[in-house]
Amino acid sequence: MSLESIDYAILAPYLVAMFFLMVFGLHRYVQVFHFCRLRRHGLGTPARFDSLPTLTVQLPLYNERYVARRLIDAVCSQHYPRDLLEVQVLDDSTDETRDIIAGRVAHWREQGIDIVHVRRPDRKGFKAGALAHGLQCSRGEFIAIFDADFQPPPDLLRNGIQPLADPRKGMVQMRWGHINRDYSLLTRLQSIFLDGHFVIEHWVRYQRGRFFNFNGTAGIWRRQAIIDAGGWSAATLTEDLDLSYRAQLAGWEFAYLPDVVAPAELPVDISAFKNQQYRWARGSVQTARRILPRIWRSRLPRSVKLEATIHLTANFAYLLLLVPCVLALPSMIRLYRADRLEILLLYVAFFVFATLSMWVFFGVSQRRIYADWKTRFLLFPFLMSLGIGMAINNARAVLEGLVLGAGEFVRTPKYGELLAGKQHRQSSYSSQHSANYWGELLFAGYFAFTLIYAVLHGMYGAVPFLLIFLTGFAYVGLWSAWQVWRGRVAI
């Protein structure tokens, strides 16, 4: 094979992957543009109820001994008329969580709250199955859902339900807050990731009439919208995303309240975070398989179809990211022989679309909600590293989502009061793990070698990018390996 053929074999997949990664980067710029434009128009005048409707709050729980009490007490303390409120604790627990729930249910029933402890004979359908089971025996016209890690403030239900006074609205989503945002570097980075999603993505899609999704918790559904969409399904690992698209395809509109905030607990160890991201990535691809053909066969505007496609395929970016990762060293060798202008153009394109777009996107979201937003820019290199370090974990999820069925719904451990004093390591719960950390450590070593090559050959422009890749894979891989070594992760 000639040297020129080898060059094409290296650069062709590299440039194709970079092209699609730049498309996702360009989309971030577009969202920021519309966010800045639309924010000037404000929220408008949303519909409001003259009198509040009946509301059922569903709390799907499975082995949550550290947070079950906190969640139930927060929901039962809501400033919502008691005669209009029903609370269902959908409990699939197999440990002492059952007794904790039974005690709190008895307590609040004595206080006059209509609260029931719902048990199923098995966990069929996981969370989707529990929600469907509860819906059958609920009395509310509207259904609010909170996961175990949430702590809704007392006025959240009263404020959050108001947009559903518009009969066209089938669901309203509230913004997630972060109870333990400053617990560690990992939780700080997660909060920035989620803020970008809730502050910019949801707002822009809502205001522009695009499809967006219920996030599985901190939202309120109109019962009829769930029914019209075909009900909850366990066919994917993201039952919330699946139902959201089916409901909007059925003609229902959604609402978003960025200023109504429901605080939640962020995962505090890397294995829990990886499991959560894996579930979201695999489920989104499964939903894309099910929903995108229907979307493109529909009579929806092309702009809505395109946005839905980008939304549901966003996790393919992790799969694409592995291509330049694998080809990092060969491309460096190829670029060493290349024209300096060619090198400059490649680095500038990568910086503008891949790096700068993330800084702009997340920077705007931080400025919108935090007074100290400037100090958060110091975390952005670590933010990029974490995203890169998750590439193997999430790329595997994408590939499995393309070819496999729903699979098991793996819960993310919550620690509640154990977070005080950083005592979560004493938890009796643990996160599942895979052997991904071997690949992450291998990539860390590979990028260390590539970094040395770049320095020795004077390719200093590549050094910052290589450091970010090296740091990301080393951070995720070493922490994952350490957790396994310490025996804190279930095998």
PABAGU-735745 format. One record per residue: y, z, x of N, C-alpha, C in turn; residue number from 1. Coordinates in steps of 0.05 Angstrom, whole numbers. Example, Ala and Ser with C-alpha at 12.3 -4.5 7.8 and 13.67 -1.06 7.14 Angstrom:
2
R nnorth    nup  neast canorth   caup caeast cnorth    cup  ceast num
R   -114    156    264     -90    156    246    -66    156    264   1
R    -45    142    257     -21    143    273      1    157    258   2
REM end
This chain:
491
R nnorth    nup  neast canorth   caup caeast cnorth    cup  ceast num
R    -24      0     17       0      0      0     25      0     18   1
R     44    -17     11      68    -19     27     86      5     24   2
R    104      9     43     123     31     41    141     28     16   3
R    148      4      9     165     -1    -15    150      7    -40   4
R    124      1    -41     108      8    -64    106     38    -67   5
R    103     52    -45     102     81    -46    128     93    -56   6
R    151     81    -47     177     89    -56    179     87    -87   7
R    170     64    -97     171     60   -126    153     80   -141   8
R    129     85   -130     111    104   -142    122    132   -144   9
R    139    138   -124     152    165   -124    176    165   -143  10
R    194    145   -139     219    146   -153    217    139   -183  11
R    198    122   -190     196    114   -219    192    138   -237  12
R    170    153   -234     167    176   -251    189    197   -248  13
R    199    200   -224     221    219   -219    245    211   -235  14
R    253    186   -234     277    177   -248    273    177   -278  15
R    249    170   -288     244    171   -317    246    200   -327  16
R    234    219   -313     236    247   -321    265    256   -320  17
R    280    249   -299     307    257   -297    324    245   -319  18
R    318    220   -327     333    207   -349    331    223   -375  19
R    306    231   -382     303    246   -407    314    274   -405  20
R    312    286   -381     324    312   -378    355    310   -381  21
R    366    288   -371     395    284   -374    403    279   -403  22
R    384    267   -419     389    264   -448    392    292   -461  23
R    374    310   -454     376    337   -465    402    351   -455  24
R    410    345   -430     435    356   -420    459    345   -435  25
R    459    319   -440     480    306   -455    482    318   -483  26
R    459    324   -495     459    336   -521    473    363   -522  27
R    470    378   -500     484    404   -498    514    400   -498  28
R    523    379   -483     552    373   -483    561    366   -511  29
R    546    350   -526     553    342   -553    555    366   -571  30
R    536    385   -569     537    409   -585    562    426   -579  31
R    568    429   -553     592    444   -546    617    431   -557  32
R    619    405   -556     642    390   -566    645    396   -596  33
R    624    393   -611     626    398   -640    631    428   -646  34
R    620    445   -630     625    474   -634    655    480   -631  35
R    667    470   -610     696    475   -605    712    462   -627  36
R    704    439   -637     719    426   -658    716    440   -685  37
R    692    448   -691     687    461   -717    697    489   -719  38
R    698    504   -696     707    531   -698    735    533   -707  39
R    751    512   -703     779    512   -712    781    512   -742  40
R    760    503   -755     761    502   -785    753    528   -798  41
R    741    547   -782     733    573   -793    709    570   -811  42
R    703    593   -824     679    594   -841    682    583   -869  43
R    707    579   -877     712    570   -904    709    594   -924  44
R    705    587   -949     702    608   -970    674    606   -982  45
R    656    622   -971     628    620   -981    626    632  -1009  46
R    605    624  -1023     599    635  -1050    592    665  -1048  47
R    597    679  -1070     590    708  -1071    579    714  -1098  48
R    561    733  -1099     549    742  -1124    569    760  -1140  49
R    571    756  -1166     586    774  -1183    571    801  -1185  50
R    545    799  -1187     528    823  -1187    503    816  -1170  51
R    495    835  -1154     473    830  -1135    447    825  -1149  52
R    430    808  -1138     404    801  -1151    382    820  -1140  53
R    358    817  -1152     335    832  -1142    326    821  -1115  54
R    320    839  -1097     313    831  -1070    289    846  -1060  55
R    270    831  -1049     246    843  -1037    249    840  -1006  56
R    245    862   -992     246    861   -963    217    864   -953  57
R    208    844   -938     182    844   -926    183    851   -897  58
R    166    870   -889     164    880   -862    136    875   -851  59
R    130    851   -839     103    846   -829     99    861   -803  60
R     79    879   -803      74    896   -780     44    895   -772  61
R     40    895   -745      13    896   -734     14    913   -709  62
R      3    937   -711       1    955   -688     29    959   -674  63
R     47    972   -688      74    976   -679     82   1006   -680  64
R     66   1023   -667      70   1052   -670     97   1061   -659  65
R    108   1046   -640     133   1055   -628    158   1047   -643  66
R    156   1028   -661     180   1019   -675    178   1018   -705  67
R    154   1024   -716     150   1022   -746    169   1041   -760  68
R    171   1066   -751     188   1086   -764    217   1076   -763  69
R    227   1067   -740     254   1058   -738    261   1036   -757  70
R    243   1016   -760     248    993   -777    248   1002   -807  71
R    228   1017   -815     226   1026   -843    251   1042   -851  72
R    259   1061   -833     282   1078   -839    307   1061   -841  73
R    311   1041   -824     335   1025   -825    336   1008   -851  74
R    313    997   -859     313    981   -884    317    998   -908  75
R    305   1022   -909     308   1039   -932    335   1053   -934  76
R    351   1051   -913     378   1062   -912    399   1041   -918  77
R    391   1017   -927     410    996   -933    427   1003   -957  78
R    452    994   -955     471    998   -977    467    976   -998  79
R    444    978  -1011     437    958  -1032    427    974  -1056  80
R    435    966  -1080     427    981  -1104    397    986  -1105  81
R    389   1011  -1108     361   1018  -1106    344   1006  -1129  82
R    357   1003  -1152     341    991  -1174    336    961  -1170  83
R    350    949  -1151     347    920  -1146    332    915  -1120  84
R    324    936  -1106     311    933  -1080    282    941  -1080  85
R    265    923  -1069     237    929  -1065    231    925  -1035  86
R    216    944  -1024     208    942   -995    178    940   -994  87
R    168    919   -981     139    916   -976    134    918   -946  88
R    118    938   -939     109    940   -911     81    927   -910  89
R     81    903   -899      57    886   -898     42    894   -872  90
R     23    912   -875      12    926   -852    -17    916   -846  91
R    -20    902   -824     -47    893   -815    -57    910   -792  92
R    -45    933   -787     -51    949   -763    -79    960   -763  93
R    -89    964   -739    -115    975   -735   -114   1001   -719  94
R    -90   1011   -713     -88   1036   -698    -72   1056   -714  95
R    -61   1076   -701     -47   1098   -714    -21   1089   -729  96
R    -13   1064   -725      10   1054   -739      6   1057   -769  97
R    -18   1054   -779     -24   1057   -807    -15   1084   -818  98
R    -21   1105   -803     -13   1132   -811     17   1136   -810  99
R     30   1125   -790      59   1127   -788     72   1114   -812 100
R     62   1090   -819      73   1075   -841     68   1091   -867 101
R     44   1100   -871      38   1115   -895     57   1139   -899 102
R     63   1153   -877      80   1176   -878    109   1169   -886 103
R    119   1147   -874     147   1139   -880    149   1127   -908 104
R    128   1113   -917     128   1102   -944    129   1125   -964 105
R    113   1146   -960     112   1169   -978    140   1183   -978 106
R    152   1185   -954     178   1198   -952    199   1184   -968 107
R    200   1157   -965     221   1142   -978    216   1138  -1008 108
R    191   1139  -1016     185   1138  -1044    196   1164  -1058 109
R    194   1186  -1044     205   1211  -1054    236   1210  -1056 110
R    248   1193  -1040     277   1189  -1041    286   1169  -1061 111
R    267   1158  -1076     274   1139  -1097    273   1110  -1090 112
R    263   1103  -1066     261   1075  -1057    235   1063  -1068 113
R    237   1039  -1079     213   1025  -1088    200   1012  -1063 114
R    183   1026  -1050     170   1017  -1025    140   1019  -1028 115
R    126    998  -1019      97    997  -1021     85    991   -994 116
R     61   1003   -990      46    999   -965     24    979   -972 117
R     27    954   -962       8    933   -970    -12    928   -947 118
R    -38    932   -953     -59    928   -934    -76    904   -943 119
R    -85    888   -923    -104    866   -929   -131    872   -917 120
R   -152    860   -927    -179    865   -916   -182    853   -888 121
R   -166    833   -880    -168    821   -854   -141    809   -847 122
R   -138    798   -822    -113    786   -813   -113    756   -816 123
R   -127    746   -835    -128    717   -839    -99    705   -842 124
R    -94    685   -826     -67    672   -827    -46    687   -811 125
R    -53    710   -800     -35    726   -783     -9    732   -799 126
R     14    728   -787      40    734   -800     44    717   -825 127
R     38    692   -824      41    674   -847     24    683   -870 128
R     -1    692   -864     -19    702   -885     -8    727   -897 129
R      3    745   -881      14    770   -892     38    765   -910 130
R     55    746   -902      79    740   -918     71    727   -944 131
R     51    709   -943      42    696   -968     29    716   -987 132
R     13    735   -975       0    755   -992     21    773  -1005 133
R     42    781   -990      62    798  -1001     78    784  -1023 134
R     83    758  -1019      99    743  -1038     86    743  -1066 135
R     60    742  -1066      45    741  -1092     50    766  -1109 136
R     54    788  -1096      57    813  -1111     85    825  -1109 137
R    105    809  -1102     132    818  -1100    147    812  -1126 138
R    170    827  -1130     185    823  -1155    213    811  -1150 139
R    221    808  -1125     248    799  -1119    252    769  -1123 140
R    276    762  -1133     283    734  -1134    289    723  -1106 141
R    296    741  -1088     302    734  -1060    284    751  -1042 142
R    277    740  -1019     259    753  -1000    272    755   -973 143
R    277    779   -964     287    784   -936    263    792   -918 144
R    265    783   -893     243    788   -874    254    799   -848 145
R    241    821   -839     249    833   -813    224    838   -797 146
R    223    829   -772     202    836   -754    205    864   -744 147
R    184    874   -730     183    902   -722    204    910   -703 148
R    214    891   -686     233    898   -665    262    899   -675 149
R    267    896   -701     294    895   -711    304    922   -722 150
R    330    925   -721     343    949   -731    367    941   -747 151
R    364    931   -772     386    921   -787    406    943   -794 152
R    432    938   -790     453    957   -798    454    961   -828 153
R    465    982   -838     464    989   -867    475    968   -886 154
R    495    953   -878     508    934   -896    497    906   -893 155
R    476    902   -878     467    875   -872    457    860   -896 156
R    441    872   -913     430    859   -936    452    852   -956 157
R    470    870   -961     492    865   -980    509    842   -971 158
R    515    841   -945     531    819   -934    515    793   -931 159
R    490    796   -922     475    772   -916    466    756   -940 160
R    463    768   -963     453    753   -986    474    736  -1000 161
R    499    741   -994     521    728  -1009    520    698  -1010 162
R    515    683   -988     514    654   -990    494    643  -1009 163
R    473    659  -1016     453    649  -1034    462    650  -1063 164
R    487    658  -1068     499    655  -1094    502    626  -1101 165
R    504    609  -1081     504    580  -1085    476    571  -1092 166
R    471    561  -1115     444    554  -1123    430    532  -1107 167
R    446    518  -1090     434    498  -1073    422    509  -1048 168
R    429    534  -1041     421    546  -1016    393    559  -1020 169
R    375    553  -1001     348    564  -1002    343    586   -982 170
R    360    588   -961     355    608   -941    381    613   -926 171
R    385    638   -918     408    645   -901    397    660   -876 172
R    406    652   -853     398    664   -828    421    680   -816 173
R    416    704   -806     436    720   -792    432    717   -762 174
R    453    723   -747     451    721   -718    436    746   -707 175
R    420    741   -686     406    763   -673    425    777   -653 176
R    424    803   -653     437    819   -632    416    830   -613 177
R    424    846   -594     405    855   -573    408    885   -568 178
R    389    901   -577     390    930   -574    389    937   -545 179
R    373    924   -529     368    932   -501    377    910   -482 180
R    400    898   -488     409    875   -472    413    883   -442 181
R    423    907   -437     429    915   -409    407    931   -396 182
R    383    929   -407     360    944   -397    352    934   -369 183
R    353    909   -364     344    897   -338    355    869   -335 184
R    351    857   -312     359    830   -308    346    811   -328 185
R    320    816   -333     305    798   -351    317    799   -379 186
R    324    823   -389     335    825   -416    364    813   -418 187
R    379    816   -396     405    803   -396    403    773   -397 188
R    384    762   -382     381    733   -383    370    723   -410 189
R    352    738   -422     342    730   -448    365    730   -469 190
R    382    750   -467     404    752   -486    422    728   -484 191
R    426    717   -460     443    694   -457    429    669   -469 192
R    404    666   -464     388    644   -476    391    645   -506 193
R    386    668   -518     387    670   -547    415    667   -558 194
R    435    676   -544     463    673   -553    470    643   -555 195
R    461    628   -536     466    599   -537    454    586   -562 196
R    430    595   -568     416    584   -592    431    592   -618 197
R    438    618   -620     449    628   -645    479    622   -648 198
R    494    623   -626     523    620   -628    530    591   -631 199
R    517    573   -616     525    545   -615    506    528   -632 200
R    480    528   -625     461    509   -638    461    513   -668 201
R    456    537   -678     454    542   -706    480    535   -720 202
R    502    543   -708     528    539   -721    534    509   -724 203
R    529    494   -703     535    465   -703    517    451   -723 204
R    491    457   -722     473    443   -741    480    450   -770 205
R    487    475   -775     495    484   -802    520    469   -811 206
R    541    470   -795     566    458   -803    565    428   -805 207
R    548    415   -790     546    386   -791    525    375   -811 208
R    513    394   -826     494    385   -846    468    376   -835 209
R    461    386   -811     435    379   -798    414    400   -805 210
R    389    393   -801     368    413   -806    369    435   -784 211
R    366    459   -792     362    481   -774    341    500   -786 212
R    334    520   -771     310    535   -780    315    565   -784 213
R    299    576   -802     296    605   -803    281    614   -778 214
R    290    636   -765     279    644   -740    257    665   -742 215
R    244    667   -766     222    685   -770    229    713   -777 216
R    255    720   -775     264    747   -781    294    747   -784 217
R    305    769   -796     334    771   -800    345    748   -817 218
R    330    741   -837     339    720   -856    330    727   -884 219
R    342    714   -904     335    718   -932    329    691   -945 220
R    307    690   -958     298    666   -972    301    668  -1002 221
R    307    646  -1015     304    644  -1044    274    639  -1050 222
R    262    655  -1067     234    652  -1072    227    624  -1080 223
R    243    611  -1097     236    584  -1106    236    564  -1084 224
R    252    569  -1063     252    550  -1040    225    551  -1025 225
R    214    576  -1022     188    579  -1009    167    565  -1026 226
R    168    568  -1052     148    556  -1069    150    525  -1069 227
R    175    515  -1071     179    486  -1071    169    473  -1045 228
R    171    488  -1023     163    477   -997    133    478   -993 229
R    119    491  -1011      90    493  -1008     80    519   -998 230
R     98    538   -994      90    565   -986     86    568   -956 231
R     80    592   -948      75    598   -919     49    585   -910 232
R     48    575   -886      25    562   -875     19    573   -847 233
R     -6    577   -840     -14    586   -814    -23    562   -797 234
R    -16    538   -804     -25    514   -790    -11    511   -762 235
R     11    526   -758      24    525   -732     29    554   -723 236
R     37    558   -698      44    585   -688     73    592   -695 237
R     88    573   -706     115    578   -715    117    572   -744 238
R    106    590   -760     105    587   -789    134    586   -800 239
R    153    599   -787     180    599   -796    193    571   -793 240
R    189    559   -770     200    532   -765    188    512   -784 241
R    162    513   -788     147    495   -805    158    497   -834 242
R    159    521   -845     169    525   -872    198    515   -874 243
R    214    521   -854     243    513   -855    246    483   -859 244
R    231    467   -844     234    438   -846    222    428   -873 245
R    200    440   -882     189    431   -907    208    438   -930 246
R    221    461   -929     240    468   -950    264    449   -951 247
R    274    442   -927     297    424   -926    290    396   -934 248
R    265    388   -928     256    362   -937    253    362   -967 249
R    248    385   -979     245    387  -1008    273    388  -1022 250
R    294    387  -1006     321    385  -1018    338    411  -1016 251
R    327    432  -1005     342    457  -1004    361    457   -980 252
R    384    469   -983     403    472   -962    401    500   -950 253
R    408    503   -925     408    529   -912    436    538   -905 254
R    439    564   -901     465    575   -893    461    592   -868 255
R    483    595   -853     482    611   -828    506    629   -827 256
R    502    655   -820     523    674   -818    525    685   -790 257
R    541    672   -773     543    681   -745    555    708   -740 258
R    570    717   -760     584    743   -756    569    766   -770 259
R    546    761   -781     529    782   -792    506    785   -772 260
R    505    807   -758     487    810   -735    465    831   -740 261
R    441    823   -734     417    840   -736    407    846   -708 262
R    411    870   -697     402    876   -670    372    878   -668 263
R    361    869   -645     332    869   -641    326    876   -612 264
R    301    884   -607     292    892   -581    281    867   -566 265
R    291    863   -542     281    841   -526    257    849   -509 266
R    238    831   -504     215    837   -487    225    847   -459 267
R    212    867   -449     222    879   -424    204    873   -400 268
R    181    861   -404     165    853   -381    159    823   -383 269
R    152    812   -360     150    783   -358    127    772   -373 270
R    105    786   -375      82    776   -390     88    774   -420 271
R    101    794   -430     109    793   -459    128    770   -464 272
R    147    767   -446     166    745   -449    152    718   -448 273
R    133    715   -429     119    689   -426    102    684   -451 274
R     89    705   -462      73    701   -487     90    692   -510 275
R    114    705   -512     132    698   -534    141    669   -531 276
R    149    661   -507     159    634   -502    136    613   -506 277
R    112    621   -497      89    603   -501     85    598   -531 278
R     85    619   -547      81    616   -576    102    599   -589 279
R    127    603   -581     149    587   -592    147    558   -584 280
R    140    553   -559     138    525   -549    115    511   -562 281
R     91    524   -562      68    510   -574     72    506   -603 282
R     83    526   -617      87    523   -646    108    501   -653 283
R    128    498   -636     148    478   -642    136    450   -639 284
R    118    446   -620     105    420   -616     86    415   -639 285
R     71    435   -648      54    432   -671     70    425   -696 286
R     93    437   -699     110    431   -722    120    402   -720 287
R    127    394   -696     136    366   -692    115    346   -700 288
R     90    352   -693      68    335   -700     66    332   -730 289
R     69    354   -744      66    355   -774     90    343   -788 290
R    114    348   -777     138    343   -793    153    317   -786 291
R    153    310   -760     169    287   -752    162    261   -766 292
R    136    255   -770     129    231   -786    142    231   -814 293
R    142    254   -827     154    256   -853    184    252   -852 294
R    196    263   -831     225    260   -828    233    230   -825 295
R    218    216   -807     226    189   -802    218    170   -824 296
R    199    178   -842     193    162   -866    213    167   -889 297
R    228    189   -887     246    196   -908    271    179   -908 298
R    288    183   -928     313    168   -930    337    184   -920 299
R    331    203   -903     352    219   -891    370    202   -873 300
R    395    209   -869     412    194   -850    399    194   -822 301
R    404    173   -807     392    171   -780    402    193   -762 302
R    427    202   -766     437    224   -749    421    250   -754 303
R    413    255   -778     397    278   -785    369    275   -772 304
R    358    252   -773     331    247   -761    332    251   -731 305
R    353    241   -718     355    243   -689    358    272   -681 306
R    375    287   -695     379    315   -688    353    331   -692 307
R    339    325   -714     314    339   -719    294    333   -697 308
R    293    308   -687     275    301   -666    281    315   -640 309
R    307    317   -633     315    331   -609    308    361   -612 310
R    313    372   -635     308    400   -640    278    406   -637 311
R    261    391   -649     232    397   -649    218    389   -623 312
R    231    372   -607     218    364   -582    232    376   -557 313
R    250    395   -562     266    406   -539    248    418   -518 314
R    225    430   -525     208    442   -505    194    422   -487 315
R    195    396   -494     184    376   -476    200    375   -450 316
R    223    387   -450     239    388   -425    224    403   -403 317
R    208    423   -411     192    438   -391    171    420   -378 318
R    158    403   -395     138    385   -385    151    364   -366 319
R    174    354   -374     188    335   -358    197    347   -331 320
R    205    373   -332     215    386   -309    193    388   -287 321
R    168    389   -294     147    390   -274    145    365   -257 322
R    155    343   -268     153    318   -252    171    319   -227 323
R    197    325   -229     213    328   -205    204    352   -188 324
R    191    372   -200     180    394   -184    158    384   -166 325
R    139    370   -177     117    360   -162    126    340   -140 326
R    146    324   -147     155    303   -129    178    312   -112 327
R    184    337   -111     207    347    -96    206    339    -66 328
R    184    345    -53     182    338    -25    180    308    -20 329
R    163    293    -34     162    264    -29    189    251    -34 330
R    204    260    -55     230    249    -60    250    256    -38 331
R    247    280    -27     265    288     -5    260    269     19 332
R    235    264     25     228    246     47    239    218     42 333
R    236    209     17     246    183      9    276    182     12 334
R    290    203      3     319    203      4    330    206     32 335
R    314    217     50     322    220     77    326    192     90 336
R    311    173     80     313    145     90    333    129     74 337
R    344    141     52     360    125     34    389    125     43 338
R    404    107     30     433    106     34    446    131     24 339
R    466    140     39     480    166     32    493    164      5 340
R    502    141     -4     514    139    -30    493    143    -52 341
R    469    132    -47     447    136    -66    441    166    -69 342
R    440    180    -47     435    209    -49    457    223    -64 343
R    482    216    -58     504    229    -71    504    224   -101 344
R    498    200   -110     498    193   -138    476    209   -152 345
R    452    212   -140     430    226   -152    437    255   -155 346
R    449    267   -135     455    296   -136    478    301   -157 347
R    497    283   -157     519    286   -176    509    284   -205 348
R    491    264   -210     480    261   -237    464    286   -245 349
R    447    296   -226     431    320   -232    450    344   -238 350
R    471    347   -222     489    369   -225    503    368   -252 351
R    514    345   -259     531    342   -283    514    346   -308 352
R    491    333   -309     475    334   -334    456    357   -336 353
R    444    366   -314     424    387   -315    436    414   -310 354
R    453    417   -290     464    443   -282    490    449   -297 355
R    509    432   -294     535    438   -306    534    440   -337 356
R    517    424   -349     514    425   -379    505    453   -388 357
R    486    465   -373     477    492   -379    499    512   -376 358
R    515    510   -354     536    529   -350    557    527   -372 359
R    564    502   -380     583    499   -402    572    510   -428 360
R    548    502   -435     535    510   -460    534    540   -463 361
R    522    554   -443     519    583   -445    545    597   -440 362
R    562    585   -423     588    597   -419    605    599   -444 363
R    605    577   -459     621    577   -484    610    598   -504 364
R    583    600   -506     572    620   -524    579    648   -516 365
R    579    654   -489     586    681   -480    615    687   -485 366
R    632    667   -481     661    671   -486    666    677   -516 367
R    650    665   -533     655    668   -562    650    697   -571 368
R    631    712   -559     623    738   -570    627    762   -552 369
R    634    757   -526     637    780   -508    664    780   -494 370
R    676    804   -493     702    806   -480    699    803   -449 371
R    676    811   -439     672    809   -410    656    784   -402 372
R    661    763   -416     645    739   -413    647    727   -385 373
R    669    731   -371     672    720   -344    652    732   -325 374
R    646    758   -327     627    771   -309    599    760   -313 375
R    593    750   -337     567    740   -343    560    714   -328 376
R    581    701   -319     577    676   -303    561    682   -278 377
R    563    706   -268     549    714   -243    519    712   -248 378
R    510    714   -273     481    713   -279    470    685   -282 379
R    488    665   -283     479    638   -291    460    626   -270 380
R    463    629   -244     443    619   -226    415    631   -231 381
R    414    657   -238     389    670   -245    378    659   -271 382
R    397    652   -290     389    641   -315    374    614   -311 383
R    385    598   -294     372    572   -287    345    577   -274 384
R    345    596   -256     319    602   -242    298    610   -261 385
R    305    628   -280     285    637   -300    275    614   -316 386
R    293    597   -325     284    573   -341    265    556   -326 387
R    271    551   -300     253    535   -283    227    549   -279 388
R    228    576   -274     204    591   -269    185    591   -292 389
R    195    587   -317     179    586   -341    166    559   -346 390
R    171    539   -328     163    512   -333    133    509   -337 391
R    117    521   -319      88    518   -321     78    531   -347 392
R     87    555   -353      78    569   -377     84    552   -402 393
R    109    542   -404     117    528   -428    107    499   -429 394
R    104    487   -406      92    460   -405     63    461   -415 395
R     48    481   -407      21    485   -417     21    488   -447 396
R     40    503   -457      42    507   -486     48    480   -500 397
R     65    463   -489      71    437   -500     46    420   -501 398
R     31    419   -479       7    402   -478    -14    412   -499 399
R    -17    438   -501     -37    449   -520    -27    445   -548 400
R     -1    446   -553      10    440   -579      6    412   -588 401
R      4    393   -569      -1    365   -575    -29    360   -585 402
R    -49    376   -575     -77    369   -580    -93    391   -594 403
R    -82    415   -595     -98    437   -606    -86    446   -633 404
R   -102    461   -648     -94    473   -673    -76    497   -668 405
R    -72    512   -690     -52    534   -689    -59    555   -667 406
R    -85    564   -666     -92    584   -647    -85    612   -657 407
R    -89    632   -639     -84    660   -647    -55    666   -643 408
R    -44    681   -663     -17    691   -662    -17    716   -645 409
R     -7    715   -620      -6    738   -602     20    752   -605 410
R     19    777   -613      43    793   -618     56    800   -591 411
R     83    804   -592      98    813   -569    101    843   -571 412
R     91    859   -551      92    888   -553    121    897   -554 413
R    126    918   -571     152    930   -573    149    960   -565 414
R    170    971   -553     167    997   -541    185   1018   -554 415
R    206   1010   -568     223   1029   -583    233   1052   -565 416
R    225   1076   -573     236   1100   -559    226   1102   -530 417
R    205   1088   -523     195   1088   -495    214   1075   -476 418
R    233   1059   -487     252   1045   -469    271   1065   -456 419
R    276   1088   -470     293   1108   -458    280   1119   -433 420
R    294   1119   -411     283   1128   -386    263   1108   -374 421
R    262   1083   -385     244   1062   -375    215   1072   -374 422
R    207   1084   -397     180   1094   -399    160   1075   -412 423
R    168   1050   -415     151   1031   -430    125   1026   -416 424
R    123   1032   -390      98   1029   -375     77   1049   -385 425
R     85   1069   -400      66   1088   -411     55   1079   -438 426
R     63   1056   -447      54   1045   -473     24   1040   -472 427
R     12   1045   -495     -17   1038   -498    -21   1009   -506 428
R      2    994   -510       0    966   -516      3    950   -490 429
R     -8    926   -490      -6    909   -466     -4    880   -475 430
R      5    864   -457       9    835   -463    -15    819   -451 431
R    -23    799   -466     -43    781   -455    -31    765   -432 432
R    -48    754   -415     -38    738   -393    -57    715   -389 433
R    -47    695   -374     -63    673   -365    -62    672   -334 434
R    -75    652   -323     -74    649   -294    -50    632   -285 435
R    -30    629   -303      -7    612   -296      6    621   -270 436
R      4    647   -264      19    657   -241     10    645   -215 437
R    -16    636   -214     -25    622   -190     -9    596   -185 438
R     -5    581   -206      11    557   -204     40    563   -197 439
R     51    584   -208      78    591   -203     82    599   -173 440
R     63    614   -163      64    622   -135     60    598   -116 441
R     43    580   -125      38    555   -109     64    539   -108 442
R     78    536   -130     103    522   -130    124    536   -114 443
R    124    563   -114     143    578    -98    139    571    -68 444
R    114    571    -59     108    564    -32    116    535    -25 445
R    110    517    -44     117    489    -41    147    485    -38 446
R    163    499    -54     192    496    -52    203    510    -27 447
R    189    531    -18     198    543      8    194    523     31 448
R    172    508     31     167    488     51    187    465     49 449
R    193    456     24     212    435     19    240    443     28 450
R    247    468     23     273    478     32    276    477     62 451
R    255    485     76     255    483    106    258    455    115 452
R    244    436    102     247    408    109    276    398    105 453
R    288    406     83     316    397     77    335    408     98 454
R    332    433    106     349    445    126    346    431    153 455
R    321    427    161     315    415    187    326    386    189 456
R    328    373    167     337    345    167    366    342    158 457
R    380    364    156     408    363    150    415    356    121 458
R    396    359    103     401    351     75    411    376     60 459
R    435    385     68     445    411     58    453    410     29 460
R    459    387     19     466    385    -10    444    393    -28 461
R    419    390    -19     396    397    -35    389    427    -35 462
R    400    441    -15     393    469    -11    398    487    -35 463
R    422    486    -48     426    503    -72    406    498    -94 464
R    399    473    -99     380    467   -120    352    477   -113 465
R    344    473    -88     318    482    -79    316    512    -80 466
R    337    526    -74     337    555    -76    333    565   -104 467
R    346    551   -123     343    559   -151    314    555   -160 468
R    301    533   -152     274    528   -160    255    548   -146 469
R    260    553   -120     243    572   -106    246    600   -118 470
R    270    608   -124     274    635   -136    261    638   -163 471
R    263    617   -179     251    618   -206    221    621   -205 472
R    207    604   -190     178    606   -190    169    632   -176 473
R    183    640   -155     176    665   -141    180    689   -160 474
R    202    690   -174     208    713   -192    187    715   -214 475
R    181    693   -228     162    694   -250    134    698   -239 476
R    126    684   -218      99    686   -208     93    713   -196 477
R    111    724   -179     106    750   -167    105    772   -187 478
R    123    772   -206     123    793   -227     98    792   -244 479
R     90    767   -251      65    764   -267     41    774   -251 480
R     39    767   -225      17    775   -209     17    806   -206 481
R     40    817   -203      42    847   -199     32    861   -224 482
R     39    851   -248      30    863   -272      0    862   -275 483
R    -12    840   -267     -41    838   -268    -53    857   -248 484
R    -43    858   -224     -53    875   -203    -52    905   -212 485
R    -30    912   -225     -27    940   -234    -45    946   -258 486
R    -58    926   -269     -76    931   -291    -62    937   -317 487
R    -37    929   -319     -22    934   -344    -25    912   -364 488
R    -38    891   -357     -41    868   -375    -70    865   -383 489
R    -75    862   -408    -102    859   -418   -114    833   -408 490
R   -139    834   -398    -153    811   -389   -174    802   -409 491
REM end
